[in-house]
């Protein structure tokens, strides 16, 4: 969904809302998107990992992105990002919607 706002004296604003979960594929996309955050949250609950948080953070960040870095072309996330990117590129190529012409907020 896209909504345009014009406030006198300010750059126009476009808010782009990305739909919520409507099917099982959306659920798996969220798992791919938020696995890193979930792993960090779990690591903070362990006193042992909390004491060596910098090492744990490095390890979790490195290996949580492994599927995306090496299997990106077959992940749902890659397809999702490509769709958002192409749709946004189409929008910003329209007259009055260039990146220098308005502000964008994604939710």
Residue pairs with C-beta under 8 A, 6 or more apart in sequence:
1 16
1 17
1 19
2 14
2 15
2 16
2 17
2 91
3 14
3 15
3 17
4 12
4 13
4 14
5 12
5 13
5 14
5 15
6 12
6 13
7 13
11 101
11 102
11 103
12 96
12 101
12 102
12 103
13 102
13 103
13 104
13 105
14 91
14 97
14 102
14 103
14 104
14 105
15 104
15 105
15 106
15 107
16 88
16 104
16 105
16 106
16 107
17 106
17 107
18 84
18 106
18 107
20 26
21 27
21 30
25 76
28 76
29 76
29 77
29 80
32 67
32 68
32 75
32 76
32 77
33 77
35 64
36 60
36 61
36 64
36 65
39 60
39 64
40 57
40 60
43 49
43 50
43 53
43 56
43 57
43 60
44 50
44 53
49 56
50 56
67 75
68 75
68 77
68 78
72 78
91 97
92 98
92 99
96 102
